[in-house]
Amino acid sequence: MQSSLPRSTPSAHSVDAQGVSTFLDALESAPNVEPHSVMLLRGGAVIAEGWWAPYSPERTHLLYSLSKSFTSTAVGFAVDEGLLSLDDTVVSHFPELDAEVTDPRSRAMKVRHLLSMASGHRDETLDRALELDRASIARGFLLLPPDEDPGTVFAYNQPCTYTAGLIVQRATGQLLTEYLQPRLFEPLGIDGVGWVRDGMGHEIGFSGMYANTEAIAKLGQLYLHKGQWNGRQLLPAAWVDEATRPHISTGTDSASDWEQGYGFQFWMARHGYRGDGAFGQFCVVLPEHDLVLAMTGQSTDMQGVLTLAWKHLLPAIGTDDRPLGSDEADAALAGRTASLALPPVPQASGTGRVEAASFAPAAVASVQGVTRVDISGGDDTRIALTVAEDRSELDIVAGCGEWITTDATAASAAWSDDGGRLLVDVIFLEQPHRLHVALDVRDRTFTVGWETEPLSRPSLSSMRNPAAKPVITGGR
């Protein structure tokens, strides 16, 4: 089993490394874009890769809706094995609901409609489904009559993917990760995958998967190569073709990469197709260029990220008739990617020191549910803190002018000019999120706020891969 993708250089695959470097520069300077990792493949080889420290290659990252493309892949395997059919009605996989689901459109909904986000509902149904049944999203979803005939209207709709994933779990008797393990993860050398479960113990399918950047790239390469991996046909080529063609219109704006049509849990794009997740998790596949781009990040302008890719990467791709690249540009890019880092909290001119102290919320109601922040000691180099919620506590060490990693977090701090306030940023290394903590050492109060608020949040100490083992580092 090949555990890692082969490595090469951009020029060996006729790619101008200067264009890749310019793309990285553009990402770093773009407003509302914070890249965490990037991996570029051509010809099946990694030709450029980098992680913005304190993010690192071995860390898994919450994929949000990029999870959907892995769920679709599980459906593809199950269809190939005859465990279900795209033309099965959804309700046929829930016989216990047969008497309850009476609406003709609900009963006509097929598995293929789930995959193409074409259930017939005009809007997202997750909240309404949960209102009908907190325990069973699928039941609540099926009890919501579609507004139109299935297959006629697009709506990005989490219960569609949830229900498709649940159908696989019912048909196989396994969790999605268990079912994909011998079929996808082991052949591709993907490990460390975790997936969030609901209260019934089902992996939720539409989000919640954790995987590293290379796993994203490997999924893209598998689809780029029509389901083949190391000469072995893992996923039927016919499934890849079906999953990555437009099944329904998503809009008419030619400048939007979200209005080029939708496949089976893949977005069609102005160039190629992709799986993506909130805040900038990307698996971009460009068949016409034999190229895969995998990215993670904390970005609120996802269209901006793709626009920069089209602007800087596409012109850097050569052909046999027009080769591009040079050894010098390759070396410069390698140096560039080896030194990628997110800047720590900017240092002011002040310094400070605080002995052990407990801080209370500045407002009557604690923002984010944080009830207390304790400092066990700190100076102008590092500060040890505990961020407390009602039922859990998160211990961190923040470095002044640097990031210090503790298990699944990294933290940086800075004193205000007068030394009266301490500003701390906490990065959750297995998620695309950052928490800002501001402590007033004079009145012993604090405020907290998210750079980007998690779409659903457990306790701060639980914001990590559910399959991860604690990494006790405390180092930089």
SVG drawing of the C-alpha trace seen along z (x, -y; Angstrom):
<svg xmlns="http://www.w3.org/2000/svg" viewBox="-50 -53 68 59">
<polyline fill="none" stroke="black" stroke-width="0.4" points="0.0,0.0 1.4,-3.4 1.1,-5.6 2.2,-8.8 1.8,-10.4 5.0,-10.7 6.8,-14.0 8.2,-15.9 8.9,-19.5 6.8,-21.9 9.1,-22.2 9.2,-18.4 5.5,-18.6 5.7,-21.8 4.4,-24.1 5.9,-27.5 6.7,-27.6 6.7,-31.4 3.0,-31.3 2.4,-29.0 4.4,-31.4 2.4,-34.3 -0.8,-32.4 0.5,-32.0 1.4,-35.7 -2.1,-36.5 -3.7,-34.3 -1.7,-35.8 -2.6,-39.4 -6.3,-38.8 -8.8,-40.1 -11.0,-37.5 -8.7,-34.7 -6.5,-32.7 -4.8,-29.7 -3.9,-26.8 -2.5,-24.3 -2.1,-23.9 -1.1,-20.9 -0.9,-20.9 -0.7,-17.7 0.0,-17.2 0.5,-13.8 -0.3,-12.1 2.7,-13.7 2.8,-16.4 4.6,-19.3 4.0,-21.9 2.8,-21.8 2.9,-23.8 1.3,-24.4 1.0,-27.7 2.5,-27.1 1.2,-26.2 -0.8,-24.0 1.2,-21.0 1.1,-18.1 0.2,-15.3 -2.8,-17.2 -6.3,-16.4 -8.6,-19.3 -12.4,-19.6 -13.6,-19.4 -17.1,-20.7 -19.1,-20.1 -16.1,-18.7 -17.3,-15.6 -20.1,-15.4 -17.8,-14.2 -16.6,-11.3 -20.2,-10.4 -21.0,-10.4 -18.0,-8.1 -19.4,-5.7 -22.7,-5.7 -20.8,-4.9 -19.2,-1.9 -22.5,-0.7 -24.2,-1.1 -21.3,0.8 -21.8,3.6 -25.5,3.8 -26.5,2.8 -28.6,0.0 -29.6,-1.8 -29.7,-5.4 -33.3,-4.9 -34.4,-3.4 -37.0,-5.6 -35.7,-7.1 -38.6,-5.9 -38.0,-2.3 -34.9,-2.4 -37.0,-3.5 -39.8,-0.9 -40.7,-1.9 -41.8,-5.3 -43.9,-3.9 -47.2,-4.7 -46.1,-8.1 -44.6,-9.4 -47.7,-10.0 -46.9,-13.0 -46.5,-11.9 -43.4,-14.0 -41.7,-12.7 -42.5,-9.1 -41.2,-9.8 -37.9,-11.1 -35.0,-8.9 -31.4,-8.4 -30.1,-10.3 -32.2,-13.3 -30.5,-13.3 -27.1,-13.2 -27.8,-16.1 -29.5,-18.3 -32.7,-18.1 -35.1,-16.7 -37.7,-19.2 -37.4,-21.5 -36.7,-25.1 -34.6,-25.8 -32.4,-24.2 -34.5,-21.9 -32.2,-21.0 -33.7,-23.2 -37.3,-22.3 -36.4,-18.6 -34.9,-18.8 -38.1,-20.6 -40.1,-17.7 -37.8,-15.1 -34.7,-16.0 -33.6,-12.4 -34.0,-11.5 -33.0,-14.1 -34.1,-11.6 -37.6,-11.2 -38.0,-14.9 -36.8,-15.4 -39.1,-12.9 -42.1,-14.3 -41.4,-17.7 -43.3,-17.6 -41.1,-19.0 -42.2,-22.2 -41.7,-20.9 -41.3,-17.6 -38.0,-15.9 -35.3,-16.5 -36.6,-19.9 -35.1,-22.4 -31.8,-22.8 -31.4,-23.7 -28.3,-23.1 -29.8,-20.9 -28.0,-19.1 -30.6,-16.4 -30.2,-15.2 -26.6,-14.2 -27.4,-13.0 -30.1,-10.7 -27.9,-9.4 -25.1,-8.6 -27.6,-7.0 -28.9,-4.8 -25.3,-3.5 -25.0,-2.9 -28.2,-1.0 -27.5,1.0 -24.0,2.0 -24.5,2.2 -21.4,0.1 -20.4,-3.5 -19.2,-5.4 -15.7,-5.3 -15.9,-1.5 -17.3,-1.0 -14.8,-3.2 -11.8,-1.8 -11.0,1.2 -12.5,-0.4 -11.0,-3.9 -8.8,-4.7 -6.6,-1.6 -5.9,-1.5 -5.1,-5.2 -3.1,-5.2 -5.4,-7.5 -5.4,-7.2 -6.4,-9.2 -9.9,-9.9 -12.6,-10.8 -16.3,-11.6 -18.7,-13.3 -21.8,-11.3 -25.3,-12.3 -27.2,-11.3 -28.2,-8.0 -24.5,-7.1 -24.6,-7.7 -21.8,-9.6 -23.6,-12.6 -22.4,-12.6 -23.0,-16.2 -20.2,-17.5 -18.0,-16.5 -15.3,-14.5 -11.7,-15.2 -8.8,-14.3 -5.4,-15.7 -4.6,-17.7 -3.0,-14.7 -6.3,-12.7 -8.1,-15.5 -5.6,-15.4 -5.8,-11.7 -9.6,-11.8 -9.2,-14.4 -6.5,-12.2 -8.8,-9.2 -11.6,-11.0 -9.2,-12.7 -7.9,-9.2 -11.5,-7.9 -11.5,-5.8 -8.2,-4.1 -5.4,-3.9 -2.0,-2.3 -3.5,-0.4 -6.5,0.9 -10.0,-0.2 -11.4,-1.0 -14.4,-3.1 -16.2,-2.5 -15.3,-5.0 -19.0,-5.3 -19.7,-6.4 -17.0,-9.1 -18.5,-10.4 -22.0,-10.4 -20.9,-12.1 -18.9,-14.8 -21.3,-16.0 -24.0,-18.6 -27.4,-17.0 -29.2,-20.3 -28.8,-24.0 -27.6,-26.0 -27.9,-29.5 -27.0,-31.5 -24.1,-33.8 -21.2,-32.9 -18.8,-34.6 -19.7,-32.4 -18.2,-29.1 -21.4,-28.2 -23.7,-28.6 -22.2,-26.2 -24.3,-23.2 -24.2,-20.4 -23.3,-16.7 -23.4,-14.1 -22.1,-16.1 -19.6,-17.8 -19.9,-21.4 -19.3,-22.1 -17.0,-25.1 -15.8,-27.5 -12.8,-25.2 -13.3,-21.5 -15.2,-20.5 -14.7,-20.4 -15.8,-19.3 -15.7,-22.1 -16.5,-23.0 -17.2,-26.1 -14.3,-28.5 -12.2,-27.3 -11.8,-23.5 -11.2,-22.6 -10.7,-19.6 -10.4,-21.1 -10.1,-18.8 -9.1,-20.1 -9.2,-17.2 -8.2,-19.3 -4.9,-20.2 -4.3,-16.8 -4.2,-18.8 -5.6,-18.6 -5.6,-21.4 -6.2,-20.6 -6.6,-23.3 -7.7,-24.0 -8.2,-27.4 -10.3,-29.9 -11.6,-32.0 -15.0,-33.8 -14.4,-34.7 -14.3,-31.2 -15.1,-32.6 -12.1,-34.9 -9.8,-31.9 -11.0,-30.2 -10.7,-33.4 -7.1,-33.7 -6.4,-30.1 -7.8,-30.7 -5.9,-34.0 -2.5,-32.7 -2.4,-28.9 -4.0,-28.4 -1.4,-30.6 1.4,-28.7 0.3,-25.4 2.3,-24.4 1.8,-21.8 4.0,-19.4 4.1,-22.0 4.6,-24.9 6.7,-23.7 7.0,-26.0 9.2,-26.2 12.8,-26.2 15.0,-24.7 15.6,-28.2 11.8,-28.9 11.4,-25.4 14.0,-26.1 12.6,-29.5 9.1,-28.0 10.5,-25.2 12.0,-27.8 8.8,-29.8 6.6,-26.8 9.1,-25.7 8.7,-29.0 4.9,-29.5 3.5,-30.7 0.5,-32.6 1.7,-35.7 1.4,-35.7 -0.6,-38.3 1.2,-41.6 3.4,-42.8 2.8,-46.3 5.5,-48.3 4.3,-47.4 5.2,-44.6 3.3,-43.1 3.3,-40.5 0.5,-38.9 0.5,-36.4 -2.1,-33.7 -5.5,-35.3 -9.0,-34.6 -10.9,-36.7 -14.7,-37.1 -16.8,-38.0 -16.9,-41.7 -20.6,-41.4 -23.5,-40.1 -23.8,-37.1 -20.6,-35.3 -20.0,-35.4 -19.5,-31.9 -20.4,-30.2 -17.0,-30.9 -17.5,-31.5 -14.0,-32.1 -10.4,-32.6 -7.6,-31.7 -4.0,-32.7 -1.6,-30.5 1.3,-32.8 2.7,-34.9 5.2,-37.5 6.3,-39.1 7.4,-35.7 4.6,-33.2 1.4,-32.9 -0.3,-29.8 -4.2,-30.1 -7.2,-28.0 -10.4,-28.9 -13.4,-27.5 -16.9,-26.7 -19.8,-25.2 -18.6,-21.6 -15.1,-21.7 -11.8,-23.5 -9.2,-24.2 -5.5,-24.6 -3.3,-26.6 0.1,-28.2 0.4,-31.4 3.7,-32.7 4.4,-36.4 5.6,-36.9 5.2,-33.2 2.7,-30.4 3.0,-27.7 1.2,-24.4 -0.5,-22.5 -2.2,-19.3 -4.8,-20.4 -4.5,-24.2 -1.9,-26.9 -1.9,-30.2 -0.2,-33.6 -0.4,-36.6 0.6,-40.3 0.5,-42.9 -1.1,-46.3 1.1,-49.4 0.4,-50.2 0.6,-46.6 -2.9,-46.7 -4.5,-44.3 -3.5,-41.0 -4.7,-39.8 -4.6,-36.1 -5.5,-34.3 -6.3,-30.6 -6.1,-28.5 -7.9,-25.1 -5.5,-23.1 -7.9,-20.5 -10.6,-23.1 -10.5,-26.3 -11.3,-28.5 -9.6,-31.0 -10.8,-32.4 -9.9,-36.0 -9.5,-36.4 -8.9,-39.9 -8.0,-40.1 -8.0,-43.3 -5.5,-42.7 -6.6,-45.8 -10.3,-44.9 -9.8,-41.1 -12.4,-40.9 -12.3,-39.3 -14.1,-39.3 -14.1,-36.5 -15.1,-36.4 -14.6,-34.2 -12.7,-35.2 -15.1,-32.8 -17.7,-31.1 -18.0,-27.3 -21.2,-26.2 -21.9,-23.9 -19.7,-23.8 -19.1,-21.3 -17.1,-22.4 -13.8,-24.2 -11.9,-21.2 -13.8,-19.0 -13.1,-21.0 -11.0,-18.3 -11.0,-15.1 -13.1,-12.6 -10.7,-9.9 -7.6,-11.8 -5.3,-10.7 -4.1,-13.6 -0.8,-15.1 1.0,-16.3 3.6,-18.8 3.6,-22.2 6.2,-23.1 6.5,-25.6"/>
</svg>
